[in-house]
């Protein structure tokens, strides 16, 4: 039996997710039904049996969830949504003994209250189960056994049953995220956009708690991102337990083989903050990874290996930063057991420009990383100007609700395209404009 699934993902990664799902189908389904579907803003549709849905949960690094489509119909009012939900055979999927959560999202819906729409879906499911079994499920918004999603457009309502449980970016190995972490599935999608492949040197000079590095190491070692966690489909009546055991055992065996591997991953990280590096090492230990880390100011960074590769970074953004420890570049000054905001980068609300740090960071790229391709994620569209580098590409991405750009800089010997410095003869030049 085949089902229609929808895999949401961070906006901007739809094509990357579609490509990844096709790879999962080819590598892990052994001929089981699987058909990639349409890409839409914020996700990808696909069709297949239970094995396809379970494999996507286990192996997708980019998807946020895997949702099973239950019903779809036009609506005009909340009562139409209630009627659609009431008609569905929820008793085939779960019982009144499971706790329930309902979420509703909408684009251009004419309804005045999504909260009321959510209540109507919940009431319909509870009424249906009470009619069929004499009992109704309890509501648990924190840790429910079952999640139902309703998606509303201007004209149509689609009901989904969640097969993931916790969001898929929760891999199960992270101990400490540090300040303003990058979600794992966004990091994995960015790595795919860079074109990085296992064996190519990868370096993150502002690695924080190690998200990019952990994702890359798991790719290189063929460790399934979901091998250490549980999934929502394990609490549903109709899931194929035998097929799941086959998938899970293969993933566990692959991770066991990775633990015994002595492969040189060519994956490296550094950060100005010793505390963040401690957190990264703890995360890596829990994930069964060994990634070399150094405490280095990004302005004093040098290539970790002689062969050019991929540099990827997610520097602090959203507020101006002032770099502490202003000794010789590359020197690290210990500042005690503080958070990243207090130790590595002090966020301030003054008119002091950010450009001092990023100009030095750009200089380090130009002077020491010839032949590398650097990718920097930021919400500041002026960042290339601050770095005195001209990007070769810029890809719009969303880190949660924050719109960002992934800038690519090709550091080719003799042809690094620099942004010209502002001319002091320009009448419009001011201290603020000469960044």
Beta strands, then each sheet from edge to edge (+ up, - down):
strand 1: 3-8
strand 2: 34-40
strand 3: 43-48
strand 4: 67-74
strand 5: 100-106
strand 6: 146-152
strand 7: 156-162
strand 8: 202-204
strand 9: 267-271
strand 10: 292-295
strand 11: 310-313
strand 12: 321-323
strand 13: 345-347
strand 14: 373-378
strand 15: 393-399
strand 16: 402-410
sheet 1: 2+ 3- 1+ 4- 7+ 6- 5-
sheet 2: 10+ 9+ 8+ 11+ 14+ 16- 15+
sheet 3: 12+ 13-
end
